[in-house]
Amino acid sequence: MSYAVGPGDLVLCVNVAPNHMTGQPVPLVAGETYRVLEVMEFACPCGRSDALLDVGVDFAWCQTRFRLLPKPKAESKPRRISVPKETEKV
């Protein structure tokens, strides 16, 4: 996943299992979206990922805790065009 994720991308937290190094609970919330601040190309000690994601909560987390969300597509909005009113001279 590290090749597809970059700074500024939105990711969904799908795994709030305890920290696999310390066993302590993680401050992440399942189902919450986070913005990636940095992708660190560092093999996670669990062996399941090749990068850690910094999402601004604590330090960095194994990328297997997240799923990349699709980027929002630009929506076209109708715009009003101001047209001056024509007046007839009497």
N, C-alpha and C positions, 0 to 999 in steps of 0.2 A: 504494500500500500504506500510505502514511502515515495515511490516514483510518481504517484498521482496526487499526493498531498503537498501543499505548499503553504507558505505564510499567507494568512488572510482567508484561507478556506474555512468553511463551516464543517464541523464533524459532530456526529451524534454519539453520545456515550451509551454503550450497550453492555458494558461489563463493570460492575462496581464491586467485584470480589475483593477481598482484603489484599493488601500489598503482598506480592509473592516473595518479596525479600524479607520484610519485617513482620508480616502477619497482621499489621495494624489496619484498621478500616481506612478507606480512602475518602477524601472530601468531595469526590465527584458525585453527581446525581444521575441515576439512570434515566434516560429519555430526554436529558437536557442537551442543548446544542452549545458548542464551544467554538470560538474562533482560534485557529492555530496561529500562534505567535512565531514559532520557530520549529523547524524539523531538524533534529540532531541525528546524523547518520552514525548511530552507535548501536551495536548489537545488544538487545535487551538480554539480561541474564537468564530469562525464562527460555530463550532459544526459539521463540515463536515469531519474533519480529526483528527487522534490521534497522529500526529507527525508533527514537523516542520523540514524542510530541509535547511541546510546551504550549499549554492552553491557558496559562496565567493562574492556575490553581496549584499551589505548592511548587514543585520543581518541574519534572517532566514525567510523562506516562507512556507506558508501552502502547504502541499503535494498535495492538489487538483489542484495546478497550473501546476503540472508536470505529465508526463507519463514516466514510466520506459522503456528505450530502451533495446532491447536484447543485450546480450554480444556477441561480435564478435567471430566467430568460427575460430579456427586455420586453416590456409590454408597451404597445403603442396606445397612446391616449389621444382621443380626439381633442383638437384645439379649436377654440373659438377665434374667428377672424373678425376684427372690428372693421366694419364698413361704414363710412360716413353716410348719413341719411341725405337723400336728395330732396331739395325743397324747390317748389315751383314758384316763380315770381308772378304775382297777380297784378 
